[in-house]
Amino acid sequence: MLVVTACFALGAGCRGESGKSDAPAKAALAELPPPAPAGQARRIDITVDDKGYHPPAATARAGEKLVLAFTRTAESECVNQVIVDGKTTDLPLNKPVEIATTMPATGDLVFTCGMKMFEGRVAVAPK
């Protein structure tokens, strides 16, 4: 089970609630899922709606190959795009879009909506 924490950045043009809590994020780091089989990427399913990303945070190992699978479920223009690793990708309504990436050695892999009002992240787990 993956414990997550809300990490939303809100501004004009998007609806939702802001909030951030470090305690659940630290708990999530303790519950790192098992890695994908050798040669495969681990998939993280992320739903996007008018309140942000669900889950808004996850953890991964440094250098781990991931597939972030975003499914937009809201009509909102704010969430019709996602920015990952500086690349903007359109998110069609109710159709998963897979984005392959590799975790950095340290820090977080941050993703935002096209308007940069909502934010999510994958944190590198401590060794």
Backbone bond lengths (Angstrom), bond angles and torsions (degrees), N, CA, C in turn:
res aa  C-N    CA-C-N  psi(-1)  N-CA   C-N-CA  omega(-1)  CA-C   N-CA-C  phi
1 M - - - 1.444 - - 1.515 108.94 -
2 L 1.299 116.07 133.74 1.455 121.26 -178.40 1.516 109.30 -101.42
3 V 1.314 116.06 120.49 1.453 121.04 177.03 1.515 107.23 -89.96
4 V 1.311 117.18 134.29 1.460 120.25 -176.60 1.509 111.14 -126.21
5 T 1.325 114.37 164.90 1.460 120.97 177.06 1.511 109.78 -131.30
6 A 1.282 117.15 148.19 1.459 121.32 179.30 1.519 109.61 -76.31
7 C 1.316 115.64 131.05 1.456 121.88 177.38 1.518 107.34 -135.28
8 F 1.298 118.00 75.27 1.454 121.97 -174.67 1.516 109.94 -104.37
9 A 1.314 115.83 138.71 1.456 121.54 169.47 1.519 105.57 -114.68
10 L 1.317 116.91 115.18 1.458 120.81 -173.94 1.510 110.74 -113.31
11 G 1.306 115.40 154.66 1.459 121.22 175.55 1.504 108.87 -160.21
12 A 1.312 116.74 -169.84 1.460 121.87 -178.77 1.515 109.89 -62.40
13 G 1.328 115.75 141.18 1.450 120.58 176.29 1.514 113.73 101.24
14 C 1.314 119.31 -16.09 1.459 122.42 179.00 1.520 108.37 -126.43
15 R 1.335 114.81 145.79 1.455 119.30 176.91 1.515 108.44 -102.13
16 G 1.299 116.21 153.70 1.460 120.74 176.34 1.506 110.36 152.35
17 E 1.313 115.21 -172.46 1.448 121.18 -179.90 1.506 108.19 -121.42
18 S 1.334 115.88 136.83 1.450 117.84 177.61 1.514 108.94 -88.29
19 G 1.316 114.80 156.98 1.451 118.12 177.92 1.510 110.08 174.93
20 K 1.321 115.97 149.43 1.451 120.52 178.58 1.511 107.67 -155.05
21 S 1.308 116.22 133.39 1.456 120.89 179.89 1.519 108.29 -139.07
22 D 1.332 116.82 124.73 1.460 120.64 -179.07 1.526 112.84 -77.64
23 A 1.320 118.45 -28.86 1.471 121.10 -176.73 1.528 112.07 -60.46
24 P 1.342 120.63 -50.92 1.460 119.67 178.35 1.527 112.52 -63.51
25 A 1.336 117.80 -33.13 1.467 120.39 179.23 1.524 110.10 -64.11
26 K 1.324 116.67 -42.37 1.467 120.15 178.59 1.524 110.60 -65.63
27 A 1.325 117.12 -37.02 1.459 120.52 177.33 1.526 110.52 -65.35
28 A 1.339 117.15 -37.04 1.461 121.02 179.93 1.525 110.75 -63.28
29 L 1.332 116.76 -35.90 1.464 120.00 179.68 1.524 111.23 -63.32
30 A 1.312 117.77 -30.53 1.459 121.46 -179.32 1.527 111.69 -74.66
31 E 1.344 117.73 -17.07 1.454 121.26 -176.19 1.521 111.35 -113.66
32 L 1.308 116.85 53.82 1.455 122.72 -179.45 1.529 110.19 -68.73
33 P 1.341 117.74 125.84 1.464 120.16 179.44 1.528 111.37 -65.25
34 P 1.318 117.59 159.18 1.471 119.30 177.93 1.525 110.15 -65.30
35 P 1.341 117.26 152.23 1.466 119.68 179.76 1.529 110.97 -69.42
36 A 1.319 115.17 162.09 1.468 120.97 175.14 1.527 108.29 -70.99
37 P 1.328 117.38 159.20 1.469 119.74 175.38 1.528 111.10 -56.69
38 A 1.315 116.42 154.22 1.468 122.17 -178.23 1.525 111.05 -49.88
39 G 1.330 115.41 134.25 1.457 120.90 177.71 1.518 114.68 81.96
40 Q 1.317 118.08 -1.35 1.466 121.46 179.88 1.529 109.98 -116.91
41 A 1.316 115.47 157.36 1.460 121.33 176.62 1.527 109.15 -96.33
42 R 1.310 115.92 147.00 1.464 120.79 175.37 1.529 108.21 -83.14
43 R 1.313 115.94 135.26 1.463 122.13 -178.08 1.522 110.13 -95.54
44 I 1.330 115.44 134.45 1.456 121.79 173.43 1.527 106.52 -121.15
45 D 1.331 116.59 114.97 1.467 121.80 178.68 1.518 109.21 -84.45
46 I 1.334 116.00 129.33 1.463 122.19 -177.99 1.523 108.35 -129.95
47 T 1.318 116.40 122.01 1.460 121.90 175.59 1.523 107.92 -93.44
48 V 1.338 115.92 139.49 1.461 121.42 -179.11 1.526 108.14 -120.13
49 D 1.351 116.11 123.99 1.461 119.76 176.89 1.521 109.34 -135.54
50 D 1.317 117.71 -170.04 1.465 120.41 -176.02 1.527 113.35 -73.68
51 K 1.330 117.37 2.87 1.465 121.49 174.47 1.530 111.58 -110.88
52 G 1.327 117.71 -4.17 1.455 120.56 176.62 1.510 113.89 124.98
53 Y 1.328 115.15 -150.74 1.461 123.47 -175.81 1.528 110.24 -99.19
54 H 1.335 115.00 140.57 1.471 121.26 179.40 1.517 109.03 -134.15
55 P 1.319 120.91 110.61 1.457 125.53 -0.13 1.530 110.80 -75.50
56 P 1.328 117.66 151.47 1.454 120.38 179.49 1.522 113.20 -81.19
57 A 1.336 117.47 -12.86 1.461 121.01 -179.03 1.524 109.50 -148.62
58 A 1.320 114.38 147.39 1.464 121.51 176.68 1.525 107.33 -148.67
59 T 1.314 117.00 174.26 1.465 121.39 178.24 1.516 109.69 -127.17
60 A 1.326 115.11 155.13 1.466 121.91 177.99 1.522 108.49 -153.11
61 R 1.299 115.34 165.84 1.463 121.36 178.41 1.529 109.75 -83.15
62 A 1.318 116.46 151.07 1.461 121.37 175.33 1.527 108.65 -57.40
63 G 1.325 116.77 130.92 1.463 121.61 178.71 1.520 115.03 78.42
64 E 1.331 118.02 -0.20 1.467 121.10 -178.45 1.529 110.44 -69.58
65 K 1.325 115.49 137.33 1.463 121.06 175.75 1.524 108.51 -83.03
66 L 1.335 115.24 131.29 1.457 121.24 -177.78 1.522 110.53 -128.87
67 V 1.322 115.40 154.98 1.454 122.88 165.77 1.519 105.77 -121.03
68 L 1.327 115.79 113.89 1.456 120.79 175.94 1.519 106.30 -90.56
69 A 1.330 117.12 117.94 1.468 122.48 -177.17 1.523 108.50 -107.16
70 F 1.330 116.25 102.11 1.463 122.88 -177.78 1.521 109.94 -93.27
71 T 1.336 116.81 130.22 1.462 122.17 173.64 1.523 107.87 -124.32
72 R 1.343 115.91 114.91 1.467 121.26 178.93 1.516 109.24 -84.41
73 T 1.336 116.69 127.58 1.468 121.35 -178.12 1.520 112.84 -117.48
74 A 1.342 117.74 7.27 1.466 121.93 -178.97 1.523 109.81 -124.79
75 E 1.323 116.17 149.35 1.466 122.63 179.43 1.526 112.32 -73.15
76 S 1.297 118.50 -16.10 1.460 124.24 -173.25 1.531 112.54 -49.66
77 E 1.344 115.49 132.83 1.461 120.52 176.21 1.519 111.06 -66.47
78 C 1.310 116.60 -26.01 1.465 120.87 -177.77 1.531 111.66 -60.90
79 V 1.318 117.71 -32.60 1.462 120.08 -175.25 1.527 112.96 -111.05
80 N 1.329 118.54 19.52 1.455 119.17 -179.39 1.527 112.89 -83.88
81 Q 1.330 116.90 2.11 1.459 122.22 174.09 1.524 108.61 -140.67
82 V 1.338 115.15 155.96 1.456 120.91 173.11 1.524 107.28 -132.07
83 I 1.327 115.40 143.24 1.462 121.23 176.80 1.522 107.78 -113.29
84 V 1.334 115.81 118.16 1.464 123.00 178.20 1.522 107.15 -129.20
85 D 1.325 117.52 130.36 1.470 122.19 -179.41 1.531 111.69 53.51
86 G 1.341 117.02 34.78 1.454 120.92 178.07 1.518 115.18 78.60
87 K 1.322 117.50 0.19 1.462 121.50 -179.73 1.531 109.52 -105.45
88 T 1.345 116.30 129.43 1.453 122.14 179.19 1.527 109.86 -91.34
89 T 1.334 116.01 130.72 1.467 122.35 -179.83 1.519 108.76 -127.19
90 D 1.337 116.72 132.16 1.457 121.41 175.45 1.522 110.14 -71.82
91 L 1.324 116.08 142.62 1.464 122.22 178.59 1.527 108.45 -116.81
92 P 1.326 118.16 104.05 1.460 119.95 176.60 1.529 109.86 -68.82
93 L 1.301 115.98 154.64 1.456 121.33 -178.05 1.532 110.80 -67.53
94 N 1.328 116.34 129.29 1.469 125.16 174.62 1.525 114.99 59.12
95 K 1.333 117.80 25.92 1.469 121.65 175.87 1.521 108.32 -129.08
96 P 1.331 117.97 122.66 1.466 119.40 -179.50 1.525 111.81 -65.53
97 V 1.324 115.03 140.04 1.458 122.86 175.32 1.522 106.77 -121.62
98 E 1.327 116.54 122.88 1.465 121.25 -178.00 1.528 110.32 -97.50
99 I 1.331 115.06 132.67 1.455 121.60 177.81 1.525 107.52 -124.40
100 A 1.325 116.07 115.53 1.461 121.52 179.46 1.527 109.06 -83.63
101 T 1.319 115.58 138.35 1.458 120.83 179.55 1.523 109.03 -154.40
102 T 1.307 115.96 167.65 1.466 121.89 175.89 1.518 107.78 -124.78
103 M 1.302 116.62 134.06 1.465 121.14 -178.83 1.525 110.42 -66.08
104 P 1.337 116.08 143.01 1.463 119.55 175.16 1.523 110.73 -70.29
105 A 1.320 116.59 169.41 1.463 121.47 179.73 1.529 111.56 -67.03
106 T 1.321 116.44 -33.62 1.464 121.47 179.23 1.524 109.30 -143.34
107 G 1.313 116.33 163.83 1.459 121.02 174.12 1.509 113.33 85.73
108 D 1.331 114.71 -157.52 1.455 121.84 -176.40 1.516 111.15 -119.12
109 L 1.322 115.41 149.92 1.458 122.52 167.96 1.527 104.57 -97.24
110 V 1.332 116.66 110.38 1.460 121.41 -175.29 1.519 109.18 -100.54
111 F 1.344 116.04 139.62 1.460 120.78 173.30 1.517 107.99 -128.59
112 T 1.340 115.78 145.86 1.460 121.42 -178.00 1.519 109.81 -134.24
113 C 1.333 114.89 163.56 1.460 118.88 172.00 1.525 107.87 -73.48
114 G 1.320 117.15 168.24 1.453 121.87 -178.25 1.518 113.56 -59.03
115 M 1.332 116.97 -30.43 1.461 121.45 179.71 1.535 111.81 -90.30
116 K 1.314 116.67 -1.37 1.467 124.41 179.93 1.528 112.68 59.84
117 M 1.334 115.56 34.02 1.451 121.19 178.53 1.535 111.81 -96.10
118 F 1.345 116.67 -29.10 1.461 121.96 177.55 1.521 108.35 -115.22
119 E 1.315 115.44 145.46 1.457 120.91 -178.33 1.518 110.15 -137.10
120 G 1.317 115.75 143.15 1.450 122.58 171.92 1.513 107.96 -134.58
121 R 1.316 116.41 173.14 1.476 117.70 -177.84 1.514 111.36 -158.11
122 V 1.322 113.78 155.47 1.456 122.14 168.27 1.524 104.73 -118.85
123 A 1.312 116.69 119.52 1.461 122.31 -177.04 1.525 110.10 -94.35
124 V 1.335 115.99 142.71 1.460 120.81 173.78 1.519 107.60 -74.97
125 A 1.323 116.00 125.46 1.458 121.99 -179.77 1.526 109.92 -71.46
126 P 1.326 117.28 142.74 1.464 119.44 176.16 1.513 110.46 -68.01
127 K 1.301 116.09 152.08 1.474 121.01 -179.47 1.492 111.13 -78.00
